[in-house]
Amino acid sequence: MALLDDVLKGWGGMALGVVVGAVAAPAVAGATGTTLRPLAKAAIKGVLAVSEGVREIVAEAREQVSDMVAEIHAERQEEGPREAAHH
């Protein structure tokens, strides 16, 4: 849940605005020609920036989980000989 909170804290409001702009801009641009092209490009750039930020957060979370898995494997290997000595 903290991961989701981090994403929303940093990018949530901007992401919503960018997504709404990205969806609305092409529809309006068809009616007004190329006058909204810069807005559409800005919206797309925003979406790309948000997705990059999310990728970085996911990569960091994946690395942390991988580290925890390695720690658990190491702990289990240490516990194995101890349990065998008791039996």
N, C-alpha and C positions, 0 to 999 in steps of 0.2 A: 504494500500500500504506500510505503514511503517513496518508492520509485515513481508511482503515479503522481503523488503529491509534488515531487520534484519537477516532473514534466509540466504539470499544470501551473505550478508556481512561476516557472520561467517562461513558458511558451503558450499557456492556455489561452489567454485573452488575445494575443497576437494571432495565434493559430486560427481561432474562430473568425476573426476579421479577415484574415488572408483567405481562408476557405470560402467564406461568403463572397468575397471579392472575386476569387478565381471562378466561382460558379456563375456569378451574375455578370461579370465583365464580358465574356464571350457572347452572351445572349444580347446584351445591350450594344456591343460593338457591331454586331451584324446590322443593327438598325441605324447606327450613326457613322458607319464606315471605320476609318482608321484613327479616329480621334481618341478612342479609348485603348488603343494598342499599348501605349506606355503603362497604363494602369493594369492591363492584363499581364504584361511582362513583370511588373512589380509584384503582383499577386503571386505569380508563378515563382519568382525569386524567393518570396516569403515562404511559400510552401516548401521549397527546396531547403531553405535554411532551417525550418522547423524539423523536417525529416532528418536532416544531418544531425541536429541536436539530439533527436530521439535515438538515432543510431549510436551516437556516442554514449548516451546513458545506458542503452541496452548492452553495448560492448563492455562497459564497466561492470554492470550487474553480472554479465556472463562470466567475466574474469573473477569476480568475487565468489560466485557459486563454484567455479572450477577450483579455486583455492580451498574452499571449505570441503569439497569432495576429497581433495588430496589430503587435507588434514585428517579427515575421518578415516581414510584408508590407512594412513600412518598409525593412527590411534588403534585401529582394529588389529593391525599387525603386531603392535606392542602388546596388546591384550591377549592375543592368541597364545604365545608361549607362557604367560602367567597362568592362564586357565588350565593349560595342559599340565603345568607343574603341580597344581592343586589336586588333580584327579589321579 
